[in-house]
């Protein structure tokens, strides 16, 4: 049975983070198509053209806050699952993103494999039954 790939948009200012997350996703069995950007403005543009299932959103991009980007993304696609990635345990920042419509928040203390589980949970996927088929869009 062929499984449609999960469409993931990675919005993070750090190239190393974006590349690391792509490598993590490619190490698994879930088919994924990835688009990436380093700004909130770029993420909003890709929301319209790429139509992601899941967005991994930096809590603070160079041009917008995580809560503002979340709010605008949910206006474009109310069904998108937004996972905010915060580099610290700033509870007001996380709470603001969740109030704006984020599906989940993860921090730098979280395990990388937990992030993968969150993505699969957001899309209702069972990682034991899918097979790899990866592509990357930049």
C-alpha positions, 0 to 999 in steps of 0.5 A, spaced: 500 500 500 502 506 497 502 512 503 502 519 501 508 523 504 507 527 510 509 535 507 513 538 512 515 545 512 521 547 516 522 554 518 528 555 522 534 561 522 539 556 523 542 552 517 545 546 521 538 545 525 534 545 518 539 540 515 539 536 522 532 535 522 532 533 514 537 528 516 533 525 522 527 525 518 530 521 512 533 516 517 526 513 518 521 509 515 515 515 514 515 518 507 516 525 507 517 531 502 520 537 506 520 545 504 525 549 508 526 557 509 529 561 514 524 567 515 517 567 517 515 571 511 518 565 507 514 560 511 508 564 509 509 564 502 511 556 502 504 555 506 500 557 500 505 554 495 507 548 498 501 546 503 504 543 508 501 538 513 506 540 519 510 546 520 516 546 524 517 553 526 522 557 530 519 560 536 523 567 534 525 568 526 529 574 524 522 577 522 517 575 526 515 571 533 513 564 533 506 566 536 505 571 530 507 566 525 503 561 528 497 566 527 498 567 520 499 560 518 493 558 521 489 563 517 492 561 511 490 553 513 486 552 519 488 545 519 496 545 519 499 542 525 504 547 527 510 545 532 514 550 535 521 549 536 524 553 542 531 554 544 529 555 551 524 554 556 521 560 556 514 559 558 510 565 556 513 564 549 510 557 549 504 559 551 503 565 546 504 560 541 499 555 543 494 560 544 495 562 537 494 555 534 500 551 535 499 544 535 505 542 540 511 546 542 518 542 543 525 545 546 532 544 546 532 539 552 527 534 548 530 528 544 530 528 537 526 522 536 521 525 540 520 530 535 519 525 529 514 522 534 510 528 534 510 529 527 507 522 526 502 523 531 500 530 528 499 526 521 496 520 525 501 516 522 504 509 525 511 509 524 511 501 524 507 501 517 510 506 512 516 505 508 521 511 506 520 515 500 524 522 501 524 528 497 527 535 499 524 542 496 528 548 497 
